[in-house]
Amino acid sequence: MLRIATAQFYQQGAKAMNGGQMALAKVQQQMATGQRILANADDPVGSARLLSLKDELGRYDQYQRNIDVASGRMSLEESTLGDAGELLQRTRELTIQANNAPLNDNDRRDIAKEIRQIHSQMFSLANTKDGDGEYLFSGFQSRSQPFVLDANNQAIYQGDQGQRLVKAGPTLDVPVSDSGDEVFRGALNGNGSFRVTATATNTGNGSIAVGSVTDPTAFAGHSYSIAFTSATTFDVTDTTTGTAVLSNQSYKDEGSIQFAGLQTAVSGSPAAGDTFTIQPATRQDFFKTLDDLATALETSGGTPAKGAQLNQALANGLAALDQGLEHLTGVRAKAGSRLKALEEQTTVNGDFATHLQQTINDVGGLDYAEAATRLSQETFTLQVAQQSFVRIQSLSLFNYMR
């Protein structure tokens, strides 16, 4: 008969009880965490898949954090652009008031003061900061103030043309900024195709209309000069090529002047030697538009010639304001579409993150019904092992001799 030593008996009993306690503790930990896989050894294949799934879920969490930051920044930009549009609209109203009403010099200077104030407000908007203290409109130079004023009150842009992007999804990078150069300096002057000016030395009281392009196929974008050879006749010269376009044309007040795919008109009473120019439209920042209007209104219109210069400045300023408003509308539309894209991507990311979480639960999640059964089994097994150990431990030779 095989004889089991007392030491071996204790070792085997302790081993059985320790094993039962470990198995029971594992089930209890699984139930406490809700996870079936507590260590790689529990399911090497499942553990590797879980790691991959959790990494991917972490990336989607980062996408959402990116979207939250970007949405806040884009909302601030859209609000700022709206405020800038309101300032331009108010300036437009003031310009129309100054152009239509019978105002004296003091009245015009009062309007100029308000436009100067609008200039300061626009400058402040152009240097807006977000909640992190970064400038909205500096491009990549977000810690540098984008606009400063020189000694002539002209705005100087110190940022760059960079447009910051955020990764909102696996294949979606969304711009979350617009450079100040694009926003505040991107509008064209004139009618958007060409601009008109009256020469400052004109002695008559004529002014030239902003005009429009009538035939885009014939419009070459050249510069032209309308020169009055007398109070009733004028010539048109293509100053880009140096060739005559129209010669000895009869002047009619506000009569249409058409050539090279464009049309304009001169009104008032030009004098012999007066000239008007037509040039391709160029970019003009909002600050120059506001400053030019204020300067024109601050200048006395005491003579017919000066009055004509004022009317010309107001007409050109009004055209520049219209172009600025149209430009801002376009920038706001782009910002709004990016915000919408972020909102839509939030839904897409949320749906996929939910799918990932469900897959993680399927791979590593605990079946509580099965775990409860194992808990009962392991508890019962441990109790049997403990009771058996106690009963056998209490046996001795004297028990059999009784």
QUIBEL-V71549 format. One record per backbone hydrogen bond with DSSP energy under -1.0 kcal/mol. CO is the residue of the C=O (numbers start at 0). NH is the residue of the N-H. E is the energy in kcal/mol with one decimal. If there is no record, write none. Layout:
CO,NH,E / CO,NH,E
This chain:
4,8,-2.3 / 5,9,-2.2 / 6,10,-2.4 / 7,11,-2.7 / 8,12,-2.2 / 9,13,-2.7 / 10,14,-2.6 / 11,15,-2.3 / 12,16,-2.4 / 13,17,-2.9 / 14,18,-2.5 / 15,19,-2.0 / 16,20,-2.6 / 17,21,-2.6 / 18,22,-2.3 / 19,23,-2.4 / 20,24,-2.7 / 21,25,-2.3 / 22,26,-1.9 / 23,27,-2.4 / 24,28,-2.5 / 25,29,-2.6 / 26,30,-2.4 / 27,31,-2.0 / 28,32,-2.4 / 29,33,-2.2 / 33,365,-1.7 / 38,41,-1.5 / 42,46,-3.3 / 43,47,-2.0 / 44,48,-2.0 / 45,49,-2.5 / 46,50,-2.1 / 47,51,-1.8 / 48,52,-2.6 / 49,53,-2.8 / 50,54,-2.0 / 51,55,-2.1 / 52,56,-2.4 / 53,57,-2.2 / 54,58,-1.7 / 55,59,-1.8 / 56,60,-2.0 / 57,61,-1.9 / 58,62,-2.3 / 59,63,-1.9 / 60,64,-2.0 / 61,65,-2.6 / 62,66,-2.4 / 63,67,-2.5 / 64,68,-2.1 / 65,69,-2.8 / 66,70,-3.1 / 67,71,-1.8 / 68,72,-2.0 / 69,73,-3.0 / 70,74,-2.5 / 71,75,-1.8 / 72,76,-2.2 / 73,77,-2.7 / 74,78,-2.2 / 75,79,-2.4 / 76,80,-2.7 / 77,81,-2.0 / 78,82,-2.1 / 79,83,-2.3 / 80,84,-2.3 / 81,85,-1.9 / 82,86,-1.8 / 83,87,-2.2 / 84,88,-2.4 / 85,89,-2.3 / 86,90,-2.2 / 87,91,-2.2 / 88,92,-2.1 / 89,93,-2.2 / 90,94,-2.5 / 91,95,-2.4 / 92,96,-2.2 / 93,97,-2.6 / 94,98,-1.8 / 95,99,-2.2 / 96,100,-2.1 / 100,102,-1.8 / 103,107,-2.2 / 104,108,-2.2 / 105,109,-2.0 / 106,110,-1.8 / 107,111,-2.3 / 108,112,-2.1 / 109,113,-1.6 / 110,114,-2.2 / 111,115,-2.4 / 112,116,-2.0 / 113,117,-2.3 / 114,118,-2.2 / 115,119,-1.9 / 116,120,-2.2 / 117,121,-2.8 / 118,122,-2.2 / 119,123,-2.0 / 120,124,-2.3 / 121,125,-2.3 / 124,127,-1.7 / 127,135,-2.7 / 129,132,-2.0 / 133,129,-2.8 / 136,179,-2.0 / 137,140,-1.6 / 137,159,-1.5 / 139,141,-1.5 / 140,143,-2.1 / 141,134,-3.1 / 145,157,-4.0 / 147,155,-3.5 / 149,152,-1.9 / 153,149,-2.4 / 155,147,-1.9 / 163,175,-3.1 / 165,173,-2.6 / 171,167,-2.4 / 171,168,-1.2 / 173,165,-2.0 / 178,182,-2.4 / 179,183,-2.3 / 183,285,-2.2 / 186,283,-2.9 / 188,191,-1.7 / 192,280,-1.9 / 193,190,-2.3 / 194,278,-2.5 / 196,276,-2.5 / 198,201,-1.9 / 206,266,-2.9 / 211,262,-2.4 / 214,217,-1.3 / 214,218,-1.4 / 222,238,-1.3 / 222,239,-1.2 / 223,277,-2.6 / 224,236,-2.3 / 225,275,-2.1 / 226,234,-2.7 / 227,272,-3.1 / 231,250,-3.4 / 232,228,-1.0 / 232,229,-1.5 / 233,248,-3.0 / 234,226,-2.4 / 235,244,-3.1 / 235,245,-1.8 / 236,224,-2.2 / 236,238,-1.1 / 237,241,-2.6 / 242,237,-3.3 / 245,235,-2.8 / 248,233,-1.9 / 251,254,-3.0 / 256,263,-2.1 / 258,261,-2.3 / 260,213,-1.9 / 260,214,-2.0 / 261,258,-2.1 / 262,211,-2.1 / 263,256,-3.4 / 264,208,-3.3 / 265,253,-2.7 / 266,206,-2.1 / 268,204,-1.5 / 270,273,-2.3 / 273,227,-2.9 / 274,198,-2.1 / 275,225,-3.4 / 276,196,-1.9 / 277,223,-3.1 / 278,194,-3.1 / 281,188,-2.2 / 284,288,-1.8 / 285,289,-2.5 / 286,290,-2.6 / 287,291,-3.1 / 288,292,-1.9 / 289,293,-2.4 / 290,294,-2.7 / 291,295,-2.3 / 292,296,-2.2 / 293,297,-1.7 / 302,306,-2.8 / 303,307,-2.1 / 304,308,-2.1 / 305,309,-2.4 / 306,310,-2.5 / 307,311,-2.5 / 308,312,-2.4 / 309,313,-2.6 / 310,314,-2.4 / 311,315,-2.7 / 312,316,-2.5 / 313,317,-2.6 / 314,318,-2.0 / 315,319,-2.4 / 316,320,-2.4 / 317,321,-2.2 / 318,322,-2.2 / 319,323,-2.5 / 320,324,-2.8 / 321,325,-2.2 / 322,326,-2.5 / 323,327,-2.8 / 324,328,-2.2 / 325,329,-1.8 / 326,330,-2.2 / 327,331,-2.9 / 328,332,-2.1 / 329,333,-1.9 / 330,334,-2.3 / 331,335,-2.9 / 332,336,-2.2 / 333,337,-1.9 / 334,338,-2.2 / 335,339,-2.2 / 336,340,-2.1 / 337,341,-2.1 / 338,342,-2.2 / 339,343,-2.6 / 340,344,-2.4 / 341,345,-1.9 / 342,346,-1.4 / 343,347,-2.0 / 344,348,-3.3 / 345,349,-2.5 / 346,350,-2.4 / 347,351,-2.2 / 348,352,-2.7 / 349,353,-2.1 / 350,354,-1.9 / 351,355,-2.7 / 352,356,-2.6 / 353,357,-2.2 / 354,358,-2.2 / 355,359,-2.6 / 356,360,-2.3 / 357,361,-2.3 / 358,362,-2.5 / 359,363,-3.0 / 360,364,-1.8 / 363,35,-3.8 / 366,370,-2.6 / 367,371,-2.5 / 368,372,-1.7 / 369,373,-2.2 / 370,374,-2.5 / 371,375,-2.0 / 372,376,-2.3 / 373,377,-3.3 / 374,378,-2.3 / 375,379,-2.5 / 376,380,-2.8 / 377,381,-2.4 / 378,382,-2.4 / 379,383,-2.5 / 380,384,-2.3 / 381,385,-2.6 / 382,386,-2.7 / 383,387,-2.7 / 384,388,-2.2 / 385,389,-2.2 / 386,390,-2.5 / 387,391,-2.8 / 388,392,-2.4 / 389,393,-1.3 / 391,394,-1.2 / 395,398,-1.1 / 396,400,-1.2
